[in-house]
Amino acid sequence: MKKTWLVASAFFFITATAQVTKKLTVIPEPVSVKQGSGTLVLPASVAIDVPANPELKQVVNALRERLGSAAGIQLKAAQPAASALIKMILNKTPDAALGKEGYHLSVTTKNIIASANEPAGLFYAAQTLLQLLPKEIESRIKVSSVKWELPIVEIMDAPRFGWRGLMFDVSRHFFTKAEVKQFIDDMVRYKYNLLHLHLTDDEGWRIEIKGLPRLTEVGAWNVKKTGYFGTFAPPAADEPRNYGGFYTQDDIREIVQYAKERFVNILPEIDVPGHSLAAIVSYPELSCTPGAEKYKVRSGEEIMDWSHGQPPLALVDNTLCPANEKVYDFLDKVMTQVAQLFPFEYIHVGGDECPKNFWEKSDAVKTLMKKEGLKDMDEVQSYFEKRLERIVESKGKKFMGWDEILHGGIAPNAAVMSWQGMKGGIEAAKMQHEVVMSPTTYAYIDYMQGDAVVEPRIYAMLRLNKTYEFEPVPPGVDPKFIKGGQANLWTEQVYNMRHQQYMTWPRAFSIAETLWSPKEKKDWNHFFSKVEDHFARFDVADKKYAPSVYDPGFEVSFTADRSLLIELTKESEQLDIYYSFDNSFPDNHYPKYTAPIVAPKESVMLKVVTYKGNKQVGRIIPMPLSELKTRAEKAEKERIAKEKK
């Protein structure tokens, strides 16, 4: 195969000219791209030659569906094989540079050849091939008057990390089996290979467990509330608890098979011992706390006091009791069935944000501490985690949890998913534990993408350019312990799939490139141009995305005379910002922002908008000056307090 590649490369350079060609906009960026001049135009009928391998069925289906729907191009088996316009090859002698998921893709004026060591590589070659076609290939209906052409190019590509994940929280709000499949379809287009399903939490238990029917009869349902999650009043006794849902075991098998056909593993998460209110409502005997039988599945009312930081103080006891043997019997039954349903080698057991104030009051926990020689509540949780690790390993699975499982002593073989920044991952890797990096700093895609004045409100912000700074291997850490990374979509504030798309994209473009592409190939300016190209593709596909990358940021302080000094920031130097203070709507004929501006003393509103050249790309954002004054006062107080320290 290597000789064939060298010959193809030589042909490429012989036929290439000095003609300037448009830079390709493939996400994630391939390892090597050698672009020539000219194009290959696809005919109305395309012959394809694919090895007789059942794992390649979805590769062909992906091409057939896209080419057929948008271009009206018929994809048919080549007879004979030599007549194929598209040829897929599984290497007889593996190419070490490609590994299990890499590929070579060659587009010449005569044909398209994709080769890989494994079927997954050909699947990813097909995703790249589709991105090389015009944006109209994303249409669900046939598009006329489009020249279906591909650039002449040679691509060699392989992922940097084997773990390239997206976490989808289906507990806070339930998403149907069909919607989970849609999520998988979207993620594989950008070469993600791991779907982390957050299946249980205070708001719902989403997986059928035989022999424990109340988990889904009771634990899967709450009262529908609309507004700001975490601020709702407790539901009245007569409000119907009919909002939610769950996956039957047949549903899970179907989702797992659907993912497998698209080369995606599914990591199931059963979040314990905290975040377990739905389980406790179903089976109150799992709690340490008397009166747990009166609890209800959470509908978004406040159940934690976060004013003291981590861990929170619980207002209701949402923890499983570490001193109750029934808990371990329960978890054994759950893990037995989860292990049978999900073939992936890991089970995620949560371990995060476990409040311990109810444990501190429990006589049973005090007795356990004395018996086991446990000094504090962190060691109590560590005792729980170590017992749970033995249960998980008895099912033939590996044990994984959030970085809180480090507290009090980590279980011997545990893998750590680091979410509280990079610190936990660094600590675990230095202890020679496997680590997946998913820090809030870069990878929490439930955070706002721009200013709170325009974005759906949540307690933190994470802009696209910040996600692009994500580097999963910190300095001084042995890379062999970093399995990869993932972005996490928690859904407290995500009620439907359209909003899920808005929150996921484009930040998932960024994480995809970080996890697939060579570190040295990352380039923010080039990436930004690619994002814009994929926005256009999403427009054609009628998929939602956040245009927040175009919106300016606001930084504010006081001048000596207490006027507001406003600095507008932007994520790309290609953007121009225009503004008004006179309550009118600015466009590119208004003042252009070039330096910090002082708000006129009696003005009440700043409006801003961004342009790229002569085209408006940003939303008109109205920012009340009263809001900016509040922010300036808060910043001033924080600065003074810091100076006093």
N, C-alpha and C positions, 0 to 999 in steps of 0.2 A: 504493500500500500504506500510506503514511503516513497518508492520510486515513481509511482503514479502521481503522487502529490508534487514531486519535484518537476516532472514533465509538465504538469498542468501549470505550475508556477512559471516555468520558462516560457510556455506559450503565452501566458498572461502578459509578461513583460515585453515579449516580441511584438504583440499586437497593440499594446497600450500606446497612446499618443500623449502629447503635452496638453491636450485639451483639458480645460478646467471643468470638473464635474462637481455636482452638488454633494456635500458631505452627507454620509448616511446618518440616519437618526435611529439607530437600533438601541433599544433599552432591554436589558442591561448591555453596556458597551462590551463588544467581543474582545477577546484576547488579541487577535490580529486581523486587520482589515487591509486588503490590498485592492484598491478600486481602479478599474480601467475605464476606458471611454466607450460610449455606445450603450445599447440596451438590447435585451432579449424580449421580443414581443410575443405574448402567449396567443396561440391560435384558439379557435372556438372549441376544439377538442384536444385534450392533452393526454398523451399516453404515459403511464407511470409503471415502472418496474420496481417491485418491492419484494424482499425475501419472504418466503412462506413462514411467517412467524406470527402466532396469534397476538403477541404483544404489540405488533405494529399496526393492528387494526385501527386504533385510534389515531395514529399518525395519518393514515390515509383518509379517515373520516374527517379529521380537522381540515385537511386541504380540500377534500371534496365539498364539504359544507360551505366553506368560505368562497371557493371559486365558483361553485354552483349558484349560491344565493345572490352574490353581488355582481359577478361577472357573466353569469350564464355559461360558464365554461364547463364542459363535460369532462370529467376525469375518468379514464378507463384504463384497464389493464393492457399493458403493451403486448402485442402479438405480432412478430416475435419480440423478445426482450430488447434486442438491439435497436428497435424502433422507438424506444422510450425517450420522451423529452425530459421527464424527471426520472432519475435513477437513484434509488436508495440502496446503500451497500452496508452490510455488516462485515467488518474487517475479519478476515480469517486469522490474520496475525495481529493481535491487539497493538494499537499505537499507545505507548506509555504516556504520551503527552495529553491524551484525551481522557484517560480514566474511564469511569462508568457513565458519565453524563456529557462528555465533550463530543465535538463533531467537527468535520470539515464540510464546508459548503462552497461549491464552485458554480458560478453562473457565467457561462460564455455566450457567444452569439448563437451557439448551436443547441446547448442543452443545460440542464441543471443536475449536478451530481452532489449528493449528500452521503457522507460515510461516517461511521461511528463504530465503536467497539460493542456497544449495547443498544437495545431499542430506545432507551431513554434519550440517548444522544441524538438519534434520528427524530425523536419527538421535538426536542429543542431546536434542531435544525429547521423543522417545519415552522416553528414559531418565528424564527428569524426570517425565514423565507416570506412569510405573510407580511412581516414588517417592511420588507423591501418593496412590496407592491404599493400602488397608490392608495391613499387613505380611504378611497371609496370601497376598498375590499372589505371594510368593516360594515357595510350596509346590509340590512336584513332583506332588502328587495333588490331586484336587478337594476343596475345603473347603466344607462346608455351614454354614449359619447365619451367614454373613458378609454384611453389607450392602456391596455393591461400589459405593462412592461416592467422589467426588472433591470437594475443596473448590473453591468458586468463587474463581477467582484469575486475575490477569493477570501474566505473567512476561515480562520482556525479559532476554535473557541472551546473553553472548558471552565467550570466553576472554580472559584477560589475556595469556597466552603461547601461542605456536604449538607449542612443544616441551614436551609434558607426558608424561614418560616413566617407565617402570618397567624396570629391568634385571633379567633372569632369567638366572642363572648355570646353564647346563645342562651345564657341563663338569665341575665338582667332583663332582656327582652327575648322572647322566643322567636326563632326564625325557622321556617318550615324546611322539610327535606329538600324541596325543589330550590329554595333559596340558598341552602348550603351548597347544593350542586352549582348554582350560578356563581357563588363565591369561588368555588374551585375553578370553574371555567375562566374566571377573570384572572385569578392568581397565576395559573399555569402559562398564560400568555407572556408573563414576565419571568418565567423560569423559576418560580417558587416551587418547592417540593415537599413542604411540611405544613400541614394544617393543624394547628393547636386548637382543639375544641374545649372551651371552658363550659363544662356540662352541668355543674352544680354550684349553687350559691344561696344567699339568703332569699333571693327573689324567685327561685324555682329550681327544682330537680328535674332534669330533662332526659333521663335515660331509664328505660324500663329495667327493673331488677326482679327476676322471678322469685317469688316467695316473700317479697317486700312490697306488696301492692300499694300501700299508702304513700310510698314515695312519689308515685305519679297520680294516684287518685286525689291526694291532698296537697302534696308538696310541689306539684307542677302548676298551681293556680293561685292567682292573687287578684286584687281589685285593680282595674285599669285606671290609671291616673295620667293626666297630661299637664305638663308644665315643667318646673325645675325639679328633677329627681333629687331626693334628699331633703326637700323642704315641704313635702306633702303632709297634710294632717292625717293622723291614723284613720283608716277606713271605719265607717260605722258598721255596727253588727249586721245590719240588714243589706249592706252593699254586696252585690253578687260577686263571688269569687270564681269568675269564668274566663279570666284573661291569662293566657299562657299556652301550655302544651308540652309535649314530650315526644321523644323518638321511641318507637317500639324496637325490639331487638331486630326485627326484620328490616326496619328503617335503617338502623345502624349498619347492618350487613350490606344493604344496598348502597349507602353512602360510601362505605369503605371500599366496595368493589368499584364504584364510580371513580373514586380518587385513585385507586390502584391502576386503573386503565389509563390514567393521565399522569402516572408516575409520581403520585403524591402519597406520602405516608400521613396517617392521622394520629396525633398525640392526644389521647383523652386525658382530661383533668377532672379529678374528683377532689374538690377543694375542702380540706380538713386540716386541723380540728376547728379553726375559725371558719367564718363564712358558711356555717352549716345550719342556719335557721330553718331552711326548708326540710332538712332531714329531721331536725328536732321536733318541728311541728307534726311531722308524720309519725314519729316514734319518740315521745317525750322522755321515755326511760333512758335515752342516750345522753341526757343532760345531767349535770351535777346539781342543778338548781331546782328546788321545790317550786311548783307552780308553772313549770314549763308547758304543761298541758293547756294552759290558757294562751300561749303564744300563737301568732298567725304568721303565715308567709308574708314577707315584706312586700309592700306595694310602692316603696319609695319614701316612706316616712323616716324620720331621723331615728336611728338605733345606736349610733356611736357618738361619743364625745371626743372630737379630734383636737381639742384645745391644748392638750398636754403632749401632742406629737405622737410618735410611735412607741409602743403599741397604743392603740386607742383604748378608751374606757367604754365598756359596753353598757348601754342603757337597758338592753335585754340580753340574756345570755345566749349568744349564737355559737357556742363552742360545744364540741363533743367532750364528754367527761373522760379524761385520761386515766382515772382511777376506777373505771367501770368496765368489768370484763365483757359485759354485753356489747360495748362499743367495738371491741376487737373481733367479737363474733360477727357483728354487723359488717365491719370492714372486710373481714375474710370472705363473707358471702358476696359483697359488692365487687371486690377485686377479682374473685374467681370468675365472675361473669364478664367484667370489663376485659380481663385478659383473654377470654375466649372470643370476644367480639372484635377486638382490635389487634391485628397481627403485629403492629409496630412494637419494637423491643422495649420501649419505655412506657411507664404510666406516670403521669404528673399528679402529685398528691397535694398541691397547694402549699400550705404551711404559712401563708402570709397573714399579716395584720390580725394576729390572734390576740384578742383582749384577754387579760388574765385576772381582772378584778373579781370575777365570780369564782374563779378557782381559788383565790386567796381566802374566800369565805367558806370554802367547802371542807367539811370534816374528812370526807373521803380522800380529798387531795392531800390534806395534812397527814393522814395516815400513810398514804402512798409515799410521801416525801420521807417520812421517818423510816419506813420499811426499806426503801431503795437508797437512802442516803443522799437525797436530792437537796441541794442547798437553796435553790431559788426557782422561780416560775419558768425561767428559760430552760433550766435543767428538767423541769417537769415536761415541757414541750419536747425537749430532746429525747426524753424517755419514750414519749408517745411516738415520735418520728422513727426511732430505732426499732420499736415493735412493729410499726407499720412497714418499715423497710423489709423486715423478715417475712411479713405477710406477702408483700409484692413479689419478693424474690422467690417465694415458694410457688408462685404462679408462673415462674419462668420469665419474669420481666425485670427490667431495671427501674430503680426508684429515682424520681426527679422531683424537686420542689423549688419554690421561690427562695431567695437568698436568706430569709429568716431561719431556714433550717440549719444555718450555721451557728445560731445562738445556742449556747448551752452545750455545744458539742455535736458535731455533724455525724450522721449515721455513716458507717464505715465505707459503703460503696455508693453513696448518694451522688447524683449529678445535680448541679445547681444552675437554675435559671436566674440570672442577675438582673433585677429590675430597679433596685434603689441605687441608680447610678452604676458605675463600674466596680465599685469597691468590693462588693460581695463576690463578684466573679474573679477579681484579682486574688482575693484571699483564698477562695476555693481552688483556683488553679495552682497557687503556690503550695497548697496541701495535696496537689496531684489528683484533684477531683475533676471530672469532666464539667465543662461550663458552656452554657448558651447565653450569649449577651443579648439582653432586651431592655436596656436602661431607659428610664423615663426621660433622661437627658436628650435622647435622640430618637427613641423608637416607640413612644406612646402616641399612637395616632388618634386617640380619642380626645387629645388636647386641642384647644383652639389653634387655628392656622394663621390667624391674624388678630387684629384688635377686637376686644370684647364688644365694642360699640357696633360691630357689624357681624361678628361670628356667633354661632350658637354658644351660649355661655357655659364655660366650665372653669375650673379653678386654676388652670395653667395654660401656657401657650407654647407651641412648638412649630416654628416656621420651617418651610421647605429647605431653605439653605442650611439650617441647623441640622436637619436630618441627614443632609449630604455630608456633614462632617463626621458622621459615625465611623469609628474604626474599632472593630471588634477585638483586636489583639493589642492590649495596652503595652507600653514599654516595660521591659523587664519580665514579661510573662512568656512562658514556653508555649509557642503556638499549638503544640500537639494536644494541649488540654482545652483549647477553644474550638468547640465543634462547629460554631457558626453563630448565627443571630436570628432575630425575628422582630417584627413590628407587632404591637399588641393593640387590638381594637376592643376596648371595653365599651359596653353598650348601655350604660345607665341612661345616657341621653340620646341613644340611637334607636328610633322606633320602627324604622322601615328600611328597605333595601336601597331606596334612592338616597337616603341620608347616609347609609353605610357606604355607598359609593363616594359620596361627597367627602366623607372623613378619610377614606382609604387612599384615594387618588387625588393629587399626584405623589403624596409622601411615600406610598408603597413603591413608586418608580425608584425613588431615591434609595430605599433600603434594598431593593432588588439589585441595583447596581453595586452597592457596597458589598453585598454578599456573593455576587457572581464575578464581578470584573476584577482584574488585577488592580491593586492599590494605586500603582503608578499611572494607571489609565484614567483615573478619575479627574475630571476637569469641570468645574462648576459652570463656566460660561457655555461650554459645549453641551453640558447636560441641560441647562436652561433652554437652549434652542431645541433640544430633543423633546423636552416636556411640552413645549408649544406645538410641536408637530403631533404629539400624541393627544394633546387637547383636541386638535382637529379630527383625529381619528375617533376620539370619544364622541365628538359632535355627530359624526356620521353614524356611529353605532347607537346613538341615543343613550349613552351612559353619562351619568352625572359625575362631576369632578369639582374640586374647589379652585376657583380662580384667585385665591387669596395671595398667591405669589406676586400678583400685580399690585396688591394694595400696599400703601405705605404704612410704616410704623410711626408712632408718635412718642417723642421724648420731650419732657417739659420741665421747666424750672422757673424761678423768679428772677427778674432783673433787680437792680438796686432799688428801683422805685416800685417794686412789687407788681410790675407788669408781667404777663406770661411770655416767656421765651420758648418758642416751639421749634423743635428740630424734627424734620420729617426724614425717615430712613426708607431705603428701598432695597430689595433683594437682588436686583440686577441693574448694572450701570446702563443698560440699554433703555431704561425707562425714564421718562420725564414726568414730573409731578406739577400739576397746575392747581391753583387754589383760589378761594374767595372768602371774604369775611362779610359780604354785604347781603347774605341770604339768597343770592342767586346761584344757579348751577354752573360751575366752571367747566370750560372746555379748553382746547389748546390755544384759544385767543385770550385767555386770562393770564394773570401773572404766573410766570414759571418759577418754581422753587429752586433756588440756587444756594441759599445759606439760611441759617436759623432766622425765624421771623418773630417780630414782636406783635402780639395781638392788639389791635386798636382798643382803647380803654372801654368804650361802651358797646363793643361788638359782643354778640351772644353765640355765634355759630361760625365754625370753620368748616368749609366744605373742600374736599380734595378729590382729585381724579388723576389717574395715570394714563399716559399715552406711550406708544412705541411708534416713533415717527409721527405720521399724521393719523394713526389709528388709535381710537380709544380702546384700551385693554382692561383697565381697572374699573371697578364700581365707583360711582359717586358716593363718597362716605361723608355723612354729616356728623361732625364732632362738636358737641356742646362745649363751650368754653368753661362752663361750670364743672364739667367732668374733668377737664384738663387742670383746672384750679385745684380740685380735690386731689388729683394725682400729684401735683406739685407740692401741695401741703404734706401729703403722706411721705413723699420722698425727702422732703426737708426734715421732717421729724425723725425719719430713719437715719439720716445723715448725722443729725445732732446727737442722737442716742449712741451712734457708733463712735463719734468723736469723744464722747464722755467716757466710754470704755477704754 
